[in-house]
Amino acid sequence: QVQLVESGGGSVQPGGSLRLSCAASGFSFSSYTMNWYRQAPGKERELVAAISSAGGVTNYADFVKGRFSISRDDVKNTVYLQMNSLKPEDTAVYYCNYYRLVLARNYWGQGTQVTVSS
């Protein structure tokens, strides 16, 4: 059974930092690109960052480039999102995700709330 469990969210002031974690189980974690998405109230879910299997390639949405960093630990089956220089517009629920091509199916965690406010 696939499980993606996010943690590390919370409330922080503008300019602050948070590190999100997503612990994965039930599938061959090291074989898959892993993604972080976010969804703000009243807005569509959007891709924040992605990291390829083995971590060789990372991609970021323009709105987080230079501030966020995605990484993975294939021993711990965990993907991370280091978020620095947080802005109020980063406030959202952050979700861990991977896509299984052979099933044409997305898998999601339950999400973790990030609130950036003074």
Biopython code that builds the backbone (N, CA, C, O; Angstrom):
import numpy as np
from Bio.PDB.StructureBuilder import StructureBuilder

atoms = [
    (1, "GLN", "N", (0.842, -1.197, 0.000)),
    (1, "GLN", "CA", (0.000, 0.000, 0.000)),
    (1, "GLN", "C", (0.881, 1.252, 0.000)),
    (1, "GLN", "O", (1.748, 1.423, 0.857)),
    (2, "VAL", "N", (0.638, 2.107, -0.969)),
    (2, "VAL", "CA", (1.428, 3.334, -1.080)),
    (2, "VAL", "C", (1.047, 4.306, 0.025)),
    (2, "VAL", "O", (-0.132, 4.553, 0.278)),
    (3, "GLN", "N", (2.062, 4.852, 0.677)),
    (3, "GLN", "CA", (1.843, 5.912, 1.656)),
    (3, "GLN", "C", (2.854, 7.022, 1.440)),
    (3, "GLN", "O", (4.047, 6.780, 1.256)),
    (4, "LEU", "N", (2.349, 8.236, 1.465)),
    (4, "LEU", "CA", (3.182, 9.434, 1.434)),
    (4, "LEU", "C", (2.759, 10.288, 2.622)),
    (4, "LEU", "O", (1.610, 10.724, 2.698)),
    (5, "VAL", "N", (3.675, 10.526, 3.540)),
    (5, "VAL", "CA", (3.338, 11.228, 4.769)),
    (5, "VAL", "C", (4.215, 12.468, 4.896)),
    (5, "VAL", "O", (5.422, 12.380, 5.122)),
    (6, "GLU", "N", (3.576, 13.623, 4.743)),
    (6, "GLU", "CA", (4.301, 14.893, 4.850)),
    (6, "GLU", "C", (4.368, 15.364, 6.289)),
    (6, "GLU", "O", (3.495, 15.058, 7.101)),
    (7, "SER", "N", (5.409, 16.108, 6.591)),
    (7, "SER", "CA", (5.562, 16.726, 7.905)),
    (7, "SER", "C", (6.444, 17.958, 7.756)),
    (7, "SER", "O", (7.072, 18.167, 6.718)),
    (8, "GLY", "N", (6.482, 18.774, 8.816)),
    (8, "GLY", "CA", (7.369, 19.922, 8.824)),
    (8, "GLY", "C", (6.710, 21.266, 8.578)),
    (8, "GLY", "O", (7.358, 22.308, 8.674)),
    (9, "GLY", "N", (5.424, 21.246, 8.261)),
    (9, "GLY", "CA", (4.731, 22.503, 8.048)),
    (9, "GLY", "C", (4.554, 23.267, 9.352)),
    (9, "GLY", "O", (4.856, 22.762, 10.433)),
    (10, "GLY", "N", (4.057, 24.498, 9.228)),
    (10, "GLY", "CA", (3.831, 25.319, 10.403)),
    (10, "GLY", "C", (3.662, 26.768, 10.029)),
    (10, "GLY", "O", (3.475, 27.117, 8.863)),
    (11, "SER", "N", (3.733, 27.608, 11.048)),
    (11, "SER", "CA", (3.597, 29.045, 10.860)),
    (11, "SER", "C", (4.963, 29.711, 11.017)),
    (11, "SER", "O", (5.732, 29.384, 11.922)),
    (12, "VAL", "N", (5.241, 30.642, 10.123)),
    (12, "VAL", "CA", (6.540, 31.309, 10.138)),
    (12, "VAL", "C", (6.349, 32.736, 9.658)),
    (12, "VAL", "O", (5.423, 33.029, 8.902)),
    (13, "GLN", "N", (7.228, 33.620, 10.102)),
    (13, "GLN", "CA", (7.177, 35.001, 9.662)),
    (13, "GLN", "C", (7.819, 35.141, 8.279)),
    (13, "GLN", "O", (8.642, 34.311, 7.891)),
    (14, "PRO", "N", (7.451, 36.172, 7.546)),
    (14, "PRO", "CA", (8.093, 36.421, 6.251)),
    (14, "PRO", "C", (9.609, 36.489, 6.400)),
    (14, "PRO", "O", (10.136, 37.086, 7.339)),
    (15, "GLY", "N", (10.289, 35.864, 5.454)),
    (15, "GLY", "CA", (11.738, 35.784, 5.517)),
    (15, "GLY", "C", (12.258, 34.556, 6.225)),
    (15, "GLY", "O", (13.455, 34.272, 6.187)),
    (16, "GLY", "N", (11.363, 33.823, 6.875)),
    (16, "GLY", "CA", (11.766, 32.643, 7.622)),
    (16, "GLY", "C", (11.947, 31.419, 6.745)),
    (16, "GLY", "O", (11.820, 31.477, 5.522)),
    (17, "SER", "N", (12.248, 30.303, 7.409)),
    (17, "SER", "CA", (12.524, 29.050, 6.708)),
    (17, "SER", "C", (11.753, 27.900, 7.332)),
    (17, "SER", "O", (11.438, 27.907, 8.522)),
    (18, "LEU", "N", (11.462, 26.923, 6.505)),
    (18, "LEU", "CA", (10.892, 25.657, 6.942)),
    (18, "LEU", "C", (11.468, 24.548, 6.084)),
    (18, "LEU", "O", (11.859, 24.770, 4.938)),
    (19, "ARG", "N", (11.515, 23.354, 6.651)),
    (19, "ARG", "CA", (11.934, 22.185, 5.892)),
    (19, "ARG", "C", (10.829, 21.140, 5.965)),
    (19, "ARG", "O", (10.507, 20.626, 7.036)),
    (20, "LEU", "N", (10.262, 20.841, 4.816)),
    (20, "LEU", "CA", (9.231, 19.824, 4.725)),
    (20, "LEU", "C", (9.863, 18.468, 4.422)),
    (20, "LEU", "O", (10.873, 18.376, 3.725)),
    (21, "SER", "N", (9.246, 17.428, 4.959)),
    (21, "SER", "CA", (9.682, 16.057, 4.680)),
    (21, "SER", "C", (8.493, 15.248, 4.193)),
    (21, "SER", "O", (7.350, 15.512, 4.564)),
    (22, "CYS", "N", (8.775, 14.270, 3.367)),
    (22, "CYS", "CA", (7.742, 13.351, 2.902)),
    (22, "CYS", "C", (8.321, 11.938, 2.976)),
    (22, "CYS", "O", (9.215, 11.579, 2.210)),
    (23, "ALA", "N", (7.801, 11.158, 3.896)),
    (23, "ALA", "CA", (8.241, 9.779, 4.069)),
    (23, "ALA", "C", (7.371, 8.875, 3.200)),
    (23, "ALA", "O", (6.145, 8.877, 3.307)),
    (24, "ALA", "N", (8.027, 8.106, 2.341)),
    (24, "ALA", "CA", (7.313, 7.268, 1.380)),
    (24, "ALA", "C", (7.466, 5.791, 1.714)),
    (24, "ALA", "O", (8.495, 5.366, 2.240)),
    (25, "SER", "N", (6.444, 5.023, 1.406)),
    (25, "SER", "CA", (6.501, 3.578, 1.585)),
    (25, "SER", "C", (5.528, 2.910, 0.632)),
    (25, "SER", "O", (4.609, 3.545, 0.114)),
    (26, "GLY", "N", (5.741, 1.613, 0.405)),
    (26, "GLY", "CA", (4.813, 0.842, -0.411)),
    (26, "GLY", "C", (5.109, 0.830, -1.896)),
    (26, "GLY", "O", (4.328, 0.289, -2.680)),
    (27, "PHE", "N", (6.214, 1.413, -2.290)),
    (27, "PHE", "CA", (6.611, 1.373, -3.694)),
    (27, "PHE", "C", (8.124, 1.554, -3.771)),
    (27, "PHE", "O", (8.782, 1.856, -2.775)),
    (28, "SER", "N", (8.653, 1.364, -4.963)),
    (28, "SER", "CA", (10.099, 1.459, -5.161)),
    (28, "SER", "C", (10.498, 2.925, -5.288)),
    (28, "SER", "O", (10.640, 3.457, -6.389)),
    (29, "PHE", "N", (10.672, 3.554, -4.146)),
    (29, "PHE", "CA", (10.866, 5.005, -4.066)),
    (29, "PHE", "C", (12.000, 5.489, -4.969)),
    (29, "PHE", "O", (11.846, 6.487, -5.674)),
    (30, "SER", "N", (13.110, 4.806, -4.952)),
    (30, "SER", "CA", (14.288, 5.286, -5.674)),
    (30, "SER", "C", (14.081, 5.299, -7.188)),
    (30, "SER", "O", (14.862, 5.920, -7.909)),
    (31, "SER", "N", (13.058, 4.632, -7.670)),
    (31, "SER", "CA", (12.831, 4.527, -9.119)),
    (31, "SER", "C", (12.008, 5.658, -9.695)),
    (31, "SER", "O", (11.843, 5.754, -10.911)),
    (32, "TYR", "N", (11.485, 6.523, -8.827)),
    (32, "TYR", "CA", (10.510, 7.510, -9.280)),
    (32, "TYR", "C", (10.946, 8.946, -9.058)),
    (32, "TYR", "O", (11.586, 9.288, -8.064)),
    (33, "THR", "N", (10.569, 9.783, -10.037)),
    (33, "THR", "CA", (10.615, 11.218, -9.816)),
    (33, "THR", "C", (9.614, 11.569, -8.723)),
    (33, "THR", "O", (8.484, 11.080, -8.719)),
    (34, "MET", "N", (10.040, 12.416, -7.803)),
    (34, "MET", "CA", (9.162, 12.865, -6.725)),
    (34, "MET", "C", (8.915, 14.363, -6.851)),
    (34, "MET", "O", (9.785, 15.131, -7.259)),
    (35, "ASN", "N", (7.718, 14.740, -6.491)),
    (35, "ASN", "CA", (7.283, 16.128, -6.688)),
    (35, "ASN", "C", (6.715, 16.722, -5.400)),
    (35, "ASN", "O", (6.195, 16.012, -4.539)),
    (36, "TRP", "N", (6.831, 18.026, -5.300)),
    (36, "TRP", "CA", (6.106, 18.796, -4.295)),
    (36, "TRP", "C", (5.152, 19.743, -5.034)),
    (36, "TRP", "O", (5.549, 20.470, -5.945)),
    (37, "TYR", "N", (3.889, 19.709, -4.616)),
    (37, "TYR", "CA", (2.872, 20.617, -5.105)),
    (37, "TYR", "C", (2.380, 21.459, -3.943)),
    (37, "TYR", "O", (2.660, 21.160, -2.782)),
    (38, "ARG", "N", (1.652, 22.506, -4.261)),
    (38, "ARG", "CA", (0.985, 23.281, -3.221)),
    (38, "ARG", "C", (-0.363, 23.770, -3.733)),
    (38, "ARG", "O", (-0.591, 23.903, -4.935)),
    (39, "GLN", "N", (-1.244, 24.031, -2.777)),
    (39, "GLN", "CA", (-2.564, 24.556, -3.114)),
    (39, "GLN", "C", (-2.967, 25.592, -2.081)),
    (39, "GLN", "O", (-3.104, 25.295, -0.895)),
    (40, "ALA", "N", (-3.153, 26.812, -2.556)),
    (40, "ALA", "CA", (-3.606, 27.895, -1.698)),
    (40, "ALA", "C", (-5.130, 27.959, -1.753)),
    (40, "ALA", "O", (-5.735, 27.487, -2.715)),
    (41, "PRO", "N", (-5.750, 28.537, -0.733)),
    (41, "PRO", "CA", (-7.217, 28.631, -0.728)),
    (41, "PRO", "C", (-7.750, 29.311, -1.985)),
    (41, "PRO", "O", (-7.294, 30.393, -2.353)),
    (42, "GLY", "N", (-8.709, 28.676, -2.636)),
    (42, "GLY", "CA", (-9.331, 29.250, -3.813)),
    (42, "GLY", "C", (-8.512, 29.156, -5.084)),
    (42, "GLY", "O", (-8.905, 29.690, -6.121)),
    (43, "LYS", "N", (-7.372, 28.479, -5.008)),
    (43, "LYS", "CA", (-6.510, 28.364, -6.178)),
    (43, "LYS", "C", (-6.305, 26.903, -6.547)),
    (43, "LYS", "O", (-6.544, 26.002, -5.743)),
    (44, "GLU", "N", (-5.860, 26.691, -7.772)),
    (44, "GLU", "CA", (-5.571, 25.335, -8.227)),
    (44, "GLU", "C", (-4.244, 24.847, -7.647)),
    (44, "GLU", "O", (-3.367, 25.634, -7.292)),
    (45, "ARG", "N", (-4.133, 23.530, -7.564)),
    (45, "ARG", "CA", (-2.881, 22.938, -7.108)),
    (45, "ARG", "C", (-1.812, 23.190, -8.171)),
    (45, "ARG", "O", (-2.070, 23.068, -9.368)),
    (46, "GLU", "N", (-0.603, 23.545, -7.712)),
    (46, "GLU", "CA", (0.455, 23.868, -8.644)),
    (46, "GLU", "C", (1.750, 23.172, -8.259)),
    (46, "GLU", "O", (2.036, 22.956, -7.081)),
    (47, "LEU", "N", (2.530, 22.826, -9.285)),
    (47, "LEU", "CA", (3.808, 22.161, -9.057)),
    (47, "LEU", "C", (4.827, 23.167, -8.526)),
    (47, "LEU", "O", (4.988, 24.260, -9.070)),
    (48, "VAL", "N", (5.506, 22.774, -7.459)),
    (48, "VAL", "CA", (6.518, 23.627, -6.848)),
    (48, "VAL", "C", (7.922, 23.193, -7.265)),
    (48, "VAL", "O", (8.739, 24.007, -7.698)),
    (49, "ALA", "N", (8.186, 21.879, -7.124)),
    (49, "ALA", "CA", (9.532, 21.379, -7.410)),
    (49, "ALA", "C", (9.467, 19.887, -7.700)),
    (49, "ALA", "O", (8.550, 19.194, -7.258)),
    (50, "ALA", "N", (10.447, 19.407, -8.442)),
    (50, "ALA", "CA", (10.530, 17.986, -8.780)),
    (50, "ALA", "C", (11.976, 17.543, -8.735)),
    (50, "ALA", "O", (12.889, 18.325, -8.998)),
    (51, "ILE", "N", (12.174, 16.265, -8.396)),
    (51, "ILE", "CA", (13.516, 15.709, -8.373)),
    (51, "ILE", "C", (13.469, 14.331, -9.013)),
    (51, "ILE", "O", (12.618, 13.508, -8.675)),
    (52, "SER", "N", (14.384, 14.087, -9.933)),
    (52, "SER", "CA", (14.384, 12.824, -10.662)),
    (52, "SER", "C", (14.842, 11.677, -9.767)),
    (52, "SER", "O", (15.408, 11.892, -8.695)),
    (53, "SER", "N", (14.588, 10.469, -10.226)),
    (53, "SER", "CA", (15.156, 9.308, -9.548)),
    (53, "SER", "C", (16.669, 9.467, -9.528)),
    (53, "SER", "O", (17.258, 9.914, -10.513)),
    (54, "ALA", "N", (17.295, 9.110, -8.432)),
    (54, "ALA", "CA", (18.739, 9.288, -8.190)),
    (54, "ALA", "C", (19.108, 10.759, -7.965)),
    (54, "ALA", "O", (20.265, 11.065, -7.677)),
    (55, "GLY", "N", (18.152, 11.656, -8.091)),
    (55, "GLY", "CA", (18.390, 13.051, -7.725)),
    (55, "GLY", "C", (19.237, 13.847, -8.684)),
    (55, "GLY", "O", (19.707, 14.932, -8.344)),
    (56, "GLY", "N", (19.442, 13.323, -9.886)),
    (56, "GLY", "CA", (20.341, 14.009, -10.796)),
    (56, "GLY", "C", (19.788, 15.273, -11.404)),
    (56, "GLY", "O", (20.539, 16.155, -11.819)),
    (57, "VAL", "N", (18.461, 15.360, -11.457)),
    (57, "VAL", "CA", (17.830, 16.510, -12.106)),
    (57, "VAL", "C", (16.771, 17.071, -11.185)),
    (57, "VAL", "O", (15.949, 16.334, -10.641)),
    (58, "THR", "N", (16.797, 18.385, -11.013)),
    (58, "THR", "CA", (15.770, 19.066, -10.237)),
    (58, "THR", "C", (15.156, 20.164, -11.088)),
    (58, "THR", "O", (15.814, 20.752, -11.946)),
    (59, "ASN", "N", (13.906, 20.423, -10.839)),
    (59, "ASN", "CA", (13.201, 21.497, -11.532)),
    (59, "ASN", "C", (12.359, 22.270, -10.525)),
    (59, "ASN", "O", (11.833, 21.705, -9.566)),
    (60, "TYR", "N", (12.242, 23.587, -10.767)),
    (60, "TYR", "CA", (11.523, 24.454, -9.840)),
    (60, "TYR", "C", (10.593, 25.370, -10.612)),
    (60, "TYR", "O", (10.890, 25.802, -11.725)),
    (61, "ALA", "N", (9.470, 25.649, -9.994)),
    (61, "ALA", "CA", (8.602, 26.693, -10.526)),
    (61, "ALA", "C", (9.320, 28.032, -10.400)),
    (61, "ALA", "O", (10.105, 28.246, -9.477)),
    (62, "ASP", "N", (9.043, 28.912, -11.324)),
    (62, "ASP", "CA", (9.732, 30.211, -11.325)),
    (62, "ASP", "C", (9.535, 30.951, -10.000)),
    (62, "ASP", "O", (10.430, 31.663, -9.545)),
    (63, "PHE", "N", (8.370, 30.783, -9.389)),
    (63, "PHE", "CA", (8.065, 31.570, -8.192)),
    (63, "PHE", "C", (8.828, 31.098, -6.955)),
    (63, "PHE", "O", (8.751, 31.746, -5.911)),
    (64, "VAL", "N", (9.563, 29.982, -7.046)),
    (64, "VAL", "CA", (10.358, 29.529, -5.899)),
    (64, "VAL", "C", (11.844, 29.409, -6.225)),
    (64, "VAL", "O", (12.646, 29.121, -5.336)),
    (65, "LYS", "N", (12.216, 29.622, -7.459)),
    (65, "LYS", "CA", (13.632, 29.490, -7.836)),
    (65, "LYS", "C", (14.510, 30.408, -6.996)),
    (65, "LYS", "O", (14.212, 31.586, -6.799)),
    (66, "GLY", "N", (15.595, 29.830, -6.513)),
    (66, "GLY", "CA", (16.526, 30.583, -5.687)),
    (66, "GLY", "C", (16.151, 30.633, -4.222)),
    (66, "GLY", "O", (16.945, 31.083, -3.396)),
    (67, "ARG", "N", (14.947, 30.175, -3.883)),
    (67, "ARG", "CA", (14.504, 30.195, -2.477)),
    (67, "ARG", "C", (14.276, 28.791, -1.920)),
    (67, "ARG", "O", (14.563, 28.531, -0.752)),
    (68, "PHE", "N", (13.766, 27.899, -2.744)),
    (68, "PHE", "CA", (13.439, 26.532, -2.318)),
    (68, "PHE", "C", (14.439, 25.551, -2.912)),
    (68, "PHE", "O", (15.004, 25.782, -3.980)),
    (69, "SER", "N", (14.645, 24.443, -2.190)),
    (69, "SER", "CA", (15.533, 23.399, -2.669)),
    (69, "SER", "C", (14.936, 22.030, -2.371)),
    (69, "SER", "O", (14.562, 21.741, -1.235)),
    (70, "ILE", "N", (14.849, 21.191, -3.397)),
    (70, "ILE", "CA", (14.322, 19.842, -3.223)),
    (70, "ILE", "C", (15.492, 18.854, -3.182)),
    (70, "ILE", "O", (16.480, 19.007, -3.900)),
    (71, "SER", "N", (15.358, 17.847, -2.333)),
    (71, "SER", "CA", (16.384, 16.818, -2.239)),
    (71, "SER", "C", (15.724, 15.503, -1.838)),
    (71, "SER", "O", (14.551, 15.471, -1.465)),
    (72, "ARG", "N", (16.486, 14.431, -1.918)),
    (72, "ARG", "CA", (15.930, 13.130, -1.563)),
    (72, "ARG", "C", (16.993, 12.263, -0.904)),
    (72, "ARG", "O", (18.191, 12.427, -1.137)),
    (73, "ASP", "N", (16.526, 11.343, -0.082)),
    (73, "ASP", "CA", (17.379, 10.347, 0.563)),
    (73, "ASP", "C", (16.768, 8.990, 0.250)),
    (73, "ASP", "O", (15.756, 8.606, 0.837)),
    (74, "ASP", "N", (17.386, 8.269, -0.673)),
    (74, "ASP", "CA", (16.831, 6.994, -1.111)),
    (74, "ASP", "C", (17.060, 5.871, -0.102)),
    (74, "ASP", "O", (16.493, 4.788, -0.252)),
    (75, "VAL", "N", (17.866, 6.104, 0.906)),
    (75, "VAL", "CA", (18.006, 5.129, 1.992)),
    (75, "VAL", "C", (16.829, 5.271, 2.955)),
    (75, "VAL", "O", (16.268, 4.278, 3.419)),
    (76, "LYS", "N", (16.469, 6.505, 3.244)),
    (76, "LYS", "CA", (15.348, 6.772, 4.148)),
    (76, "LYS", "C", (14.004, 6.846, 3.434)),
    (76, "LYS", "O", (12.968, 7.014, 4.077)),
    (77, "ASN", "N", (14.016, 6.721, 2.097)),
    (77, "ASN", "CA", (12.773, 6.845, 1.318)),
    (77, "ASN", "C", (12.047, 8.148, 1.648)),
    (77, "ASN", "O", (10.843, 8.150, 1.904)),
    (78, "THR", "N", (12.767, 9.220, 1.638)),
    (78, "THR", "CA", (12.221, 10.507, 2.029)),
    (78, "THR", "C", (12.646, 11.585, 1.025)),
    (78, "THR", "O", (13.781, 11.612, 0.549)),
    (79, "VAL", "N", (11.706, 12.456, 0.728)),
    (79, "VAL", "CA", (11.993, 13.620, -0.101)),
    (79, "VAL", "C", (11.771, 14.869, 0.752)),
    (79, "VAL", "O", (10.867, 14.918, 1.586)),
    (80, "TYR", "N", (12.607, 15.865, 0.525)),
    (80, "TYR", "CA", (12.588, 17.072, 1.346)),
    (80, "TYR", "C", (12.336, 18.306, 0.481)),
    (80, "TYR", "O", (12.612, 18.319, -0.719)),
    (81, "LEU", "N", (11.807, 19.331, 1.123)),
    (81, "LEU", "CA", (11.701, 20.638, 0.485)),
    (81, "LEU", "C", (12.177, 21.677, 1.497)),
    (81, "LEU", "O", (11.491, 21.971, 2.475)),
    (82, "GLN", "N", (13.352, 22.220, 1.246)),
    (82, "GLN", "CA", (13.879, 23.297, 2.074)),
    (82, "GLN", "C", (13.353, 24.614, 1.521)),
    (82, "GLN", "O", (13.576, 24.945, 0.356)),
    (83, "MET", "N", (12.664, 25.350, 2.357)),
    (83, "MET", "CA", (12.043, 26.598, 1.934)),
    (83, "MET", "C", (12.654, 27.757, 2.713)),
    (83, "MET", "O", (12.516, 27.838, 3.933)),
    (84, "ASN", "N", (13.320, 28.639, 2.007)),
    (84, "ASN", "CA", (13.945, 29.813, 2.603)),
    (84, "ASN", "C", (13.294, 31.079, 2.074)),
    (84, "ASN", "O", (12.584, 31.055, 1.068)),
    (85, "SER", "N", (13.543, 32.174, 2.758)),
    (85, "SER", "CA", (13.017, 33.483, 2.332)),
    (85, "SER", "C", (11.523, 33.398, 2.034)),
    (85, "SER", "O", (11.060, 33.866, 0.994)),
    (86, "LEU", "N", (10.793, 32.808, 2.939)),
    (86, "LEU", "CA", (9.357, 32.588, 2.720)),
    (86, "LEU", "C", (8.600, 33.900, 2.648)),
    (86, "LEU", "O", (8.917, 34.871, 3.336)),
    (87, "LYS", "N", (7.585, 33.896, 1.786)),
    (87, "LYS", "CA", (6.740, 35.059, 1.560)),
    (87, "LYS", "C", (5.303, 34.711, 1.929)),
    (87, "LYS", "O", (4.939, 33.535, 1.941)),
    (88, "PRO", "N", (4.487, 35.707, 2.229)),
    (88, "PRO", "CA", (3.069, 35.420, 2.524)),
    (88, "PRO", "C", (2.381, 34.644, 1.395)),
    (88, "PRO", "O", (1.503, 33.822, 1.655)),
    (89, "GLU", "N", (2.770, 34.898, 0.168)),
    (89, "GLU", "CA", (2.151, 34.192, -0.965)),
    (89, "GLU", "C", (2.562, 32.726, -1.064)),
    (89, "GLU", "O", (2.034, 31.992, -1.900)),
    (90, "ASP", "N", (3.501, 32.289, -0.219)),
    (90, "ASP", "CA", (3.847, 30.874, -0.142)),
    (90, "ASP", "C", (2.887, 30.101, 0.754)),
    (90, "ASP", "O", (2.965, 28.876, 0.841)),
    (91, "THR", "N", (1.982, 30.814, 1.419)),
    (91, "THR", "CA", (1.003, 30.161, 2.273)),
    (91, "THR", "C", (0.134, 29.211, 1.453)),
    (91, "THR", "O", (-0.494, 29.618, 0.476)),
    (92, "ALA", "N", (0.103, 27.948, 1.859)),
    (92, "ALA", "CA", (-0.629, 26.917, 1.125)),
    (92, "ALA", "C", (-0.505, 25.595, 1.865)),
    (92, "ALA", "O", (0.274, 25.458, 2.809)),
    (93, "VAL", "N", (-1.290, 24.626, 1.414)),
    (93, "VAL", "CA", (-1.064, 23.247, 1.824)),
    (93, "VAL", "C", (-0.088, 22.641, 0.817)),
    (93, "VAL", "O", (-0.297, 22.732, -0.393)),
    (94, "TYR", "N", (0.958, 22.034, 1.315)),
    (94, "TYR", "CA", (2.001, 21.445, 0.478)),
    (94, "TYR", "C", (1.842, 19.924, 0.458)),
    (94, "TYR", "O", (1.698, 19.275, 1.494)),
    (95, "TYR", "N", (1.874, 19.378, -0.774)),
    (95, "TYR", "CA", (1.635, 17.962, -0.976)),
    (95, "TYR", "C", (2.832, 17.290, -1.649)),
    (95, "TYR", "O", (3.463, 17.846, -2.548)),
    (96, "CYS", "N", (3.113, 16.107, -1.191)),
    (96, "CYS", "CA", (4.090, 15.233, -1.824)),
    (96, "CYS", "C", (3.354, 14.390, -2.876)),
    (96, "CYS", "O", (2.193, 14.024, -2.694)),
    (97, "ASN", "N", (4.044, 14.095, -3.965)),
    (97, "ASN", "CA", (3.372, 13.408, -5.082)),
    (97, "ASN", "C", (4.358, 12.579, -5.887)),
    (97, "ASN", "O", (5.533, 12.924, -6.016)),
    (98, "TYR", "N", (3.847, 11.467, -6.431)),
    (98, "TYR", "CA", (4.549, 10.837, -7.539)),
    (98, "TYR", "C", (3.516, 10.265, -8.498)),
    (98, "TYR", "O", (2.370, 10.010, -8.127)),
    (99, "TYR", "N", (3.946, 10.071, -9.730)),
    (99, "TYR", "CA", (3.062, 9.605, -10.793)),
    (99, "TYR", "C", (3.544, 8.254, -11.291)),
    (99, "TYR", "O", (4.701, 8.092, -11.680)),
    (100, "ARG", "N", (2.640, 7.292, -11.270)),
    (100, "ARG", "CA", (2.980, 5.956, -11.741)),
    (100, "ARG", "C", (2.455, 5.787, -13.164)),
    (100, "ARG", "O", (1.258, 5.589, -13.374)),
    (101, "LEU", "N", (3.349, 5.865, -14.125)),
    (101, "LEU", "CA", (2.988, 5.896, -15.536)),
    (101, "LEU", "C", (2.197, 4.666, -15.963)),
    (101, "LEU", "O", (1.213, 4.790, -16.692)),
    (102, "VAL", "N", (2.608, 3.490, -15.523)),
    (102, "VAL", "CA", (1.956, 2.271, -16.013)),
    (102, "VAL", "C", (0.494, 2.185, -15.582)),
    (102, "VAL", "O", (-0.317, 1.522, -16.228)),
    (103, "LEU", "N", (0.168, 2.870, -14.475)),
    (103, "LEU", "CA", (-1.222, 2.897, -14.007)),
    (103, "LEU", "C", (-1.910, 4.211, -14.363)),
    (103, "LEU", "O", (-3.107, 4.373, -14.126)),
    (104, "ALA", "N", (-1.157, 5.145, -14.931)),
    (104, "ALA", "CA", (-1.675, 6.494, -15.216)),
    (104, "ALA", "C", (-2.337, 7.070, -13.978)),
    (104, "ALA", "O", (-3.472, 7.543, -14.019)),
    (105, "ARG", "N", (-1.593, 7.019, -12.867)),
    (105, "ARG", "CA", (-2.197, 7.400, -11.598)),
    (105, "ARG", "C", (-1.240, 8.270, -10.782)),
    (105, "ARG", "O", (-0.045, 7.992, -10.682)),
    (106, "ASN", "N", (-1.797, 9.318, -10.213)),
    (106, "ASN", "CA", (-1.077, 10.155, -9.269)),
    (106, "ASN", "C", (-1.319, 9.665, -7.845)),
    (106, "ASN", "O", (-2.425, 9.258, -7.491)),
    (107, "TYR", "N", (-0.271, 9.712, -7.045)),
    (107, "TYR", "CA", (-0.385, 9.405, -5.627)),
    (107, "TYR", "C", (-0.044, 10.659, -4.823)),
    (107, "TYR", "O", (0.908, 11.375, -5.132)),
    (108, "TRP", "N", (-0.846, 10.906, -3.786)),
    (108, "TRP", "CA", (-0.706, 12.124, -2.991)),
    (108, "TRP", "C", (-0.617, 11.799, -1.514)),
    (108, "TRP", "O", (-1.189, 10.820, -1.033)),
    (109, "GLY", "N", (0.122, 12.652, -0.801)),
    (109, "GLY", "CA", (0.065, 12.608, 0.636)),
    (109, "GLY", "C", (-1.130, 13.399, 1.127)),
    (109, "GLY", "O", (-1.930, 13.901, 0.337)),
    (110, "GLN", "N", (-1.242, 13.503, 2.456)),
    (110, "GLN", "CA", (-2.380, 14.207, 3.044)),
    (110, "GLN", "C", (-2.166, 15.711, 3.089)),
    (110, "GLN", "O", (-3.106, 16.474, 3.314)),
    (111, "GLY", "N", (-0.928, 16.133, 2.876)),
    (111, "GLY", "CA", (-0.616, 17.557, 2.867)),
    (111, "GLY", "C", (-0.182, 18.079, 4.222)),
    (111, "GLY", "O", (-0.532, 17.531, 5.267)),
    (112, "THR", "N", (0.589, 19.155, 4.175)),
    (112, "THR", "CA", (1.012, 19.838, 5.396)),
    (112, "THR", "C", (0.865, 21.342, 5.185)),
    (112, "THR", "O", (1.281, 21.880, 4.158)),
    (113, "GLN", "N", (0.276, 22.004, 6.158)),
    (113, "GLN", "CA", (-0.043, 23.428, 6.034)),
    (113, "GLN", "C", (1.193, 24.279, 6.315)),
    (113, "GLN", "O", (1.896, 24.078, 7.306)),
    (114, "VAL", "N", (1.436, 25.223, 5.428)),
    (114, "VAL", "CA", (2.474, 26.231, 5.624)),
    (114, "VAL", "C", (1.805, 27.595, 5.621)),
    (114, "VAL", "O", (1.113, 27.950, 4.667)),
    (115, "THR", "N", (2.007, 28.354, 6.678)),
    (115, "THR", "CA", (1.431, 29.685, 6.796)),
    (115, "THR", "C", (2.546, 30.688, 7.041)),
    (115, "THR", "O", (3.322, 30.566, 7.988)),
    (116, "VAL", "N", (2.605, 31.677, 6.168)),
    (116, "VAL", "CA", (3.633, 32.722, 6.281)),
    (116, "VAL", "C", (2.927, 34.042, 6.566)),
    (116, "VAL", "O", (2.219, 34.581, 5.715)),
    (117, "SER", "N", (3.129, 34.542, 7.759)),
    (117, "SER", "CA", (2.398, 35.733, 8.183)),
    (117, "SER", "C", (3.161, 36.440, 9.286)),
    (117, "SER", "O", (3.831, 35.815, 10.110)),
    (118, "SER", "N", (3.043, 37.762, 9.281)),
    (118, "SER", "CA", (3.660, 38.544, 10.348)),
    (118, "SER", "C", (2.651, 38.769, 11.480)),
    (118, "SER", "O", (2.977, 39.410, 12.479)),
]
sb = StructureBuilder()
sb.init_structure("model")
sb.init_model(0)
sb.init_chain("A")
sb.init_seg("    ")
for serial, (resi, resn, name, xyz) in enumerate(atoms, 1):
    if name == "N":
        sb.init_residue(resn, " ", resi, " ")
    sb.init_atom(name, np.array(xyz, "f"), 0.0, 1.0, " ", f" {name:<3s}", serial, name[0])
structure = sb.get_structure()
